[in-house]
Amino acid sequence: MTKSNVLAGTIAATCLAFSAHAQANLTGETTPPTEIAAQAMFGVAELAANAGIANIQVAAGQTLTNSVQNVAEGKTDIAAAPFILPFLLSKGAGPYASLGAEAGAELAGNLSVLYTYRFSVFGLSAFESKNFGGWSAIEGATIYNGPPRGAALNKARAMVRIATGLEDGTGYSGIQVNWGQAVATITDGSADAHVLPMNFPDSRLSQAAASGSMVVFSFPREAFESEGGSNFGNAPGSAAVVEPITDDLFGPGISVVSEDGMFRGYADIGGDVVNVSMDEQIAYQLTKTFLEGLPQITARTPSMPKAWLGETDPSITGMCGPNPIKYHPGAVRAWEEAGYTLPDCAKP
């Protein structure tokens, strides 16, 4: 049994123990346990069970491409969804190409959102001992850029392309390794640098920094503000991030190189999605639990306070625009009852 499954089982058992009289038994699928999406769902699961609203059996470490489709097909009740996935599903493209455009669009129409968050921010990092020169030094280098397939790899490659014009396999050599071996791959020195998702602070880089001081390189400002950089920041499931550099922004032993004291990168944004057929009262209660529990949820890990939890601005939530899905009616009721204003374009 994997650590993710052990933790998922522990969370499920804990939730059951909190309340033997919960009104609903639900299933959830999310990221590996240390990530923001998982912590958000675990937080809601614990609070909902404690309040007698629902018991959510959470499976962590899932392939979210499958999880999103499972919710759309009614096989899973709630799943973490980077918003690039519903977009691709609506087009029958990328990992959903085998479904075709018509079937994909129909399935995407079955999805709705409870609440949103930022999954991560992509950036370039290296050990200080490598004396790596930043984005301009990628040509001819060996770069660890994510798992063998999926959205993270595509995003890492696209960022290098925007910053340098280089392609993986010709302009530089990419190394692809699954997330379970990420820290080992960073620390074994097989790559000169890494283009990976990170957080403020970042648990993966913090683990790696135990082997030596690291440096993170802000995305080049000129490329960031170019037409291509702006378009990339406005793509489905993506948002441009400009963060003031502070001590330990990414964690102890990790410094930041920037042109002007600001860190620039691109975020993966998404949220927890459910089927549109979910009972409105349950969707309302789960969203209300999230909103009322924000202090507890944001306190779960050091990276949660900067994960854009409880935000409604579509420029950072990823709602509206090319995103084909909207908030669940029950979620809308909870947000507005709590005093938030949701954009009309995000309402069903």
Secondary structure, 3 states (H helix, E strand, C coil): CCHHHHHHHHHHHHHHHHCCCCCCEEEEECCCCCCHHHHHHHHHHHHHHHCCCCEEEEECCCCHHHHHHHHHCCCCCEEEEECHHHHHHHHCCHHHHHHCHHHHHHHHCCEEEEEEEEEEEEEEEEEHHHCCCCHHHCCCCEEECCCCCCHHHHHHHHHHHHHHCCCECCCEEEECCCHHHHHHHHHCCCCCEEEEEECCCCHHHHHHHHHCCEEEECCCHHHHCCHHHHHHHCCCCEEEEEEECCCCCCCCCEEEECCCCEEEEEEEEEEEEEECCCCHHHHHHHHHHHHHCHHHHHCCCCCHHHCCCCCCCHHHHCCCCCCCCEECHHHHHHHHHCCCCCCHHHCC
